[in-house]
Amino acid sequence: MRSRLSRTAFAGAFALVAVLGMTACQGANCPAIGWNDTLTVELTDKQDRITALELCFRGHCMSDEDLGDSPLAGVQATDLGNGTWQFDMGMWTPAAVLLRGLASDGTVANEYPIEPDWSVTDEVAPGCGGPATATVEMEF
């Protein structure tokens, strides 16, 4: 009887140590907040040909009617003037996307694959990340 009690006590103590050990290694204690990542595109040539910019990712483009669960569904583009465009990306920092320049009639004037170099501008807590920005210069 005593050995069965010892085994049960040992198993319980082992489980407690394992659970405590796993919770201690969870990493950073990040706050439950969100932020907006920003991609800025600066057109360096032929700005007058381009009336709109859009991003494409994994076969979908921002102008598609049904983006489904694509991360592009929440992306917003703003023309800041003087050939500068800003994309509000939500909390999405893709390693690579396709950038399309659209002419006034909506046709694709040109498109380029881009690999933004994201940098966190304001870490919300150590190890938790935060708002990131990237700037890309494009010649259309």
C-alpha positions in Angstrom: 0.0 0.0 0.0 2.8 2.4 0.9 4.6 1.9 -2.4 1.5 2.6 -4.4 1.0 5.8 -2.4 4.6 6.8 -3.0 4.3 6.2 -6.7 1.1 8.3 -6.8 2.8 11.1 -4.8 5.9 10.9 -7.0 3.7 11.1 -10.2 1.8 14.1 -8.8 5.0 15.9 -7.9 6.5 15.2 -11.3 3.4 16.5 -13.1 3.4 19.7 -11.0 7.1 20.3 -11.7 6.5 19.7 -15.5 3.5 22.1 -15.6 5.4 24.8 -13.7 8.4 24.3 -15.9 6.4 24.7 -19.0 4.6 27.8 -17.9 7.9 29.4 -16.8 9.3 29.0 -20.4 6.4 30.6 -22.2 8.5 33.6 -23.2 7.6 37.3 -23.2 4.4 38.4 -21.5 2.9 40.4 -24.3 0.0 42.8 -23.9 -3.2 42.0 -25.9 -3.0 45.1 -28.2 -2.8 45.6 -31.9 -1.0 48.0 -34.1 -0.8 49.1 -37.8 2.2 48.3 -39.9 2.9 50.7 -42.8 4.5 50.2 -46.2 5.5 53.4 -48.0 6.1 53.3 -51.8 7.9 56.2 -53.4 7.6 56.4 -57.2 10.8 57.8 -58.7 9.8 58.1 -62.4 6.7 58.5 -64.6 4.4 59.3 -61.7 1.9 60.8 -64.1 1.3 57.4 -65.8 0.3 55.8 -62.5 -3.1 56.7 -60.9 -3.3 53.9 -58.4 -1.1 51.3 -56.7 -2.2 47.9 -55.4 -0.5 45.0 -53.7 -0.9 41.3 -54.8 -0.2 38.3 -52.6 -0.5 34.6 -53.4 -2.7 35.0 -56.5 -4.9 37.8 -55.0 -4.8 41.5 -55.6 -6.4 44.3 -53.5 -8.9 45.0 -56.3 -10.3 41.5 -56.4 -13.9 41.4 -55.4 -13.6 38.3 -53.2 -10.4 38.2 -51.1 -11.7 35.5 -48.8 -9.2 35.1 -45.9 -6.3 36.8 -47.8 -4.4 39.2 -45.6 -4.9 41.8 -48.4 -8.6 42.1 -47.3 -7.6 44.6 -44.6 -5.0 46.6 -46.5 -5.7 50.2 -47.4 -3.8 52.3 -49.9 -3.6 56.1 -49.7 -2.1 58.5 -52.3 0.0 61.0 -50.2 0.9 63.1 -53.3 4.1 63.7 -55.1 4.4 60.0 -56.1 4.2 58.7 -52.5 1.8 56.0 -51.5 1.1 54.5 -48.1 -0.3 51.1 -47.5 -1.9 50.5 -44.0 -1.2 46.8 -43.6 -2.9 46.0 -40.3 -0.6 43.7 -38.4 0.9 42.1 -41.5 4.5 42.4 -42.6 4.9 40.1 -45.7 8.4 39.1 -46.8 7.4 39.5 -50.4 4.5 40.9 -52.4 3.8 42.0 -55.9 3.3 45.8 -56.5 1.1 46.9 -59.4 0.9 50.3 -60.9 -2.5 51.0 -62.5 -3.1 53.4 -65.3 -6.2 55.8 -65.4 -8.2 53.2 -67.3 -7.5 50.5 -64.6 -5.1 48.5 -66.7 -1.8 47.3 -65.2 0.9 49.7 -66.4 3.6 47.7 -64.7 4.2 45.3 -61.8 7.2 44.4 -59.7 7.9 41.9 -57.0 9.1 43.7 -53.8 10.7 42.5 -50.6 10.1 45.1 -48.0 12.7 45.6 -45.3 10.5 45.9 -42.2 11.8 47.5 -39.1 9.9 47.7 -35.8 9.5 51.4 -34.8 8.1 51.0 -31.3 8.3 47.7 -29.6 5.3 47.3 -27.3 7.2 45.1 -24.8 10.5 43.2 -25.0 10.1 40.3 -27.4 6.6 41.3 -28.4 7.1 43.2 -31.6 5.2 46.4 -32.4 4.4 48.7 -35.3 6.7 48.2 -38.3 7.5 50.3 -41.3 9.2 49.7 -44.6 9.9 52.1 -47.5 10.3 51.0 -51.1 11.4 53.2 -54.0 10.0 52.1 -57.4 10.6 53.3 -60.9 7.5 52.8 -63.1 
